Amino acid sequence: LFMASRAPRVTWEAVYLPLVETILYGMASTGNGSMRLADGRMVPIARFCSWIITCPIMLFQVVGIHEVKVYGISCKNMVMAASLV
């Protein structure tokens, strides 16, 4: 709720990811996050749905790190310099 109240200042990902995780962890904790296969094994379907729904969004956030600047220096340049060391 805190991040949702800061909506004009944060991106939609900061609200979307915790919301999806809360819903899916809630499903898993109540026992509704699993599916029984024909052979009797239980598959944690909520965990797989969580990965499918949230991983692409987190990857887009990681890719966006090159736009961040610290003291006017691009993080992309700092990462490249650190990799040379």
N, C-alpha and C positions, 0 to 999 in steps of 0.2 A: 504494500500500500504506500510505503514511503516513496518508492521510485515512481509510482503512478501519480502521486501528488506533485512530483517534480517534472511532469511530462513535457512542458515546454523546453526544459533545459537538458533533458536526456533523450537519447534516441529510442526508437521503438523496441530495439533489441533488449535494452536494459529492463523493460517491463515484460516483454514477451517470454524470454528464456526462464526467469524465475516462475512466472505464471504457469507455463507448460510443465515445468518440473514439479511444481506443487501439486498440480492436478494428477500427474502420472504417479508420483510417489504416494499420493493419497489413495489412488486406485490399487497400487501394489500393497499398501499396508492393510487394506480391507480384504484382500484376497481376490479382488476383481482384476488384478493385473496379470493373471496367468491364464493359460489356455491348455486344456488337456488334449493331447494328441490321441489318435486312434489306438496306439499301442500302450496308452496309459501314462506316458511321460508328461510332466508339466513343463510348459515353455513360458518363460517370463516375457510375455508379449508387451507389457507396459515398458520394460527396459528397452526393447528393440524399437518401439515407437518413439520413445524419448530420443534415442540416438538418431533415428531417421529425421525427426522433426527439428532437433536442435543443433546437430553437428554442422550442417551447411551454414547456419546463421553464425555460429562461433568461428567458422573458417573465414567467412566474410569479414568478421571483426579483426581477425589476425592479419588478414591481407591488408586491411585499412591502416595498419600501424605505420606504414611508410609515410602517411600524411601527417603524422604527429611531429611537432617541432619542440625542441627543448632549447631554450635560450637562442632561438633563431636558427638552430642547427637541426636539420632533418634527421629523424631516427634512422632513416634508410642509410644515410652517410655514416652514422655512428656504428651501425651494425656491420657495414662493409669494412670500416676501419678496425673494428674489434675482430673481425674474421681474419684479417691480415696478421694480427698479432699472435 
